[in-house]
Amino acid sequence: MMMDLEKEIAAIKARNQKVEADKAWETSMFRKIAILIITYTFALILMFLINVKHPYLDALVPTLGFYLSTLSLDFGKKIWLKHFYRK
């Protein structure tokens, strides 16, 4: 009985470490910058392939869209938690 509890606690601790590492990666600046670079690069290639007039500038649109999606928007979160979130 006691060994089962110890195994369960160890499994929970291991899971928590993985969840914490995943969360750290998801919110890391390194990840955001890497995705920004990849997004800009692919968008730039596409802009050249479809012969847009200003490919370097036009490739910024999806890149900035991704960046805006990474912002936490604290004011919006507070409103959502207060008025819409239900446990």
N, C-alpha and C positions, 0 to 999 in steps of 0.2 A: 504494500500500500504506500509506504513512505517513498520507495524507489520510484513508483509511478508518478507521484507528485513531483519528485525531483526532476524526473525526465520531462514532465510537462512544463515545469518552470524553465528548464534549460531550453526547451523548444520555443517557448514564448519569448525568452530573452534573445535567442538567435533570430527569430522572426522580427522582433523589434529592431534589432541592429540592421537587418536588411531593409526594413521600412524606413529607418532613419537615413541610411545611405542613399536609398532611392529618392527620398525627399530632398536631401542635400544636392543630389545631382540635378533634379528637376528645377531647383531654384538657383543653381549656380550661375555665376556670371560667365564662366568658361563655356557652359552649354549654350547660353543665349548668344554669345559672340560667335561660336562655331556655327550655329544655325543661321545667324545673320549672314555670315560669310558664304555659306553654302547656298542660301536663298538668293543672295545677290549674284553669285556666280552663275547659277542655273538660269536666273531671270535674264542676266546679261547675254548668255548664249542664245536664249530664245529670242531676245530682242534683235540680235544680229541675224538670226535665221529668218525672221519675218520682216527684216529690213525696215525697222522703225527709224524715224528721223534722228532721234536722240537716245540711243540705246543705253548709254551710261546713266542718264537721268531717269529714263523710264524704268530701268531695273530697280530703282530705289522704291518704287511704289509698293511692290509686294514685300520688300525688305522692311520698309517702315510699317506696313500692315502687321507683319509678324511682331516687330518690336512693340507696337502698341498693344498687341494681344498679351504680351508678357507683363504689362503693368498691373499692379494689384488693385488699383482703383479703390482705395480705402473708403472713400465716401460712399461709393456704390455698394460696397460690401456691408457697411453699417446699415444702410437702408434695407438691403435685402435681408440681412439677419433679423432686423427688427420687424419687418412687415411680411416677409414671405417664408422664412425658414421655419419649418415645423419638425420637431423630433418625433 
